[in-house]
Amino acid sequence: MIGTPRVHWRLTDSTNERARELAGAGAPHGLVVTAGEQSAGRGRQGRAWTAPPGTALLLSVVLRDLRETLPLAAAVAVCEALPGLDCRIKWPNDVLVGGRKLAGILVEGRPQEGWAVLGIGLNVSVEEFSGELAVTATSLALEGHAASSNDHVLRSLLAALDARLADDPGDVLAAWRERDALRGERVRWRDGEGVAAGIDEGGALLVDTTGGQVALEAGEVHLLR
Ligand code: BTN
C-alpha cells in the first residue's frame, strides 16, 4: 500500500534525501516521507525546488517494485488525483494546467540495490509566484480547485499512485498519451528542434525533424510558441 508507513517532517532538507536514507536502511515498498517545508528541495536537471512553508505537497515514496513506466505512471497518477482539473503532461512528467506547471516529479534510484525514490512536489495553496515562476507556475488555489487542503490532496494522490504504479505498462502509456501536452507542438532541445509526435513504448519522446524522426530518451525539451 503506497503511503504506509508515513514519516512526516515539519522541516527537512529534501524528502527525497530522507527517503533515500530510509531506502538504503531497508525501508519497505510504499513508505512515504512528507514535509511541511524543505530547505534544499531538489528538482530535475540539478535545479532547486522551492515552495513557501505549508503551501505545497512535498512527498517522496520508497519503491521496490521497479517498472520502466514509473516516471510516466507517477505523472498520470497526479493528474488522476485531481478530478475536475484539465491536467496535461509535458514529457517526461511535468504536470501542467493551462500551460503552467502545477507539479514536478523527480525519480532517483539505485536499481542495483533494488529501490527507487519517487519525489513529487505539488503546489497546493501558493497564492503568488515570484520571478520567472510568476509566468510558468500555478497552484490548485490559483486554478480555483476545491480541494485546497494538503491532507485531502495527499490522500487522493496516494490512492492514485497505488493504482497506477502497479498498473499494466500498456495502460499507463495509453493514459499518458491522452494527456500529452506536447503532441503536435514545436519543441526545441539541446541538439535540435522539431514537432513532438508522442512517446514510444519505452517512454522516449518522438520528434519529427527535417532529418527524420528522432527518439529522445532523457533530458528536457522546451515548447516553441
Ligand atoms: C522537477 O524539477 O520538476 C521535479 C521537482 C520535484 C520536487 C519534489 S518536492 C518533494 C521531493 N523532494 C525533493 O527534494 N524533490 C522532490
Boltz pocket constraint, residues with backbone or C-beta under 6 A from the ligand:
constraints:
  - pocket:
      binder: B
      contacts: [[A, 13], [A, 14], [A, 15], [A, 16], [A, 17], [A, 38], [A, 40], [A, 41], [A, 42], [A, 43], [A, 44], [A, 45], [A, 47], [A, 48], [A, 49], [A, 57], [A, 58], [A, 59], [A, 60], [A, 94], [A, 103], [A, 104], [A, 105], [A, 106], [A, 119], [A, 120], [A, 121], [A, 122]]
      max_distance: 6.0
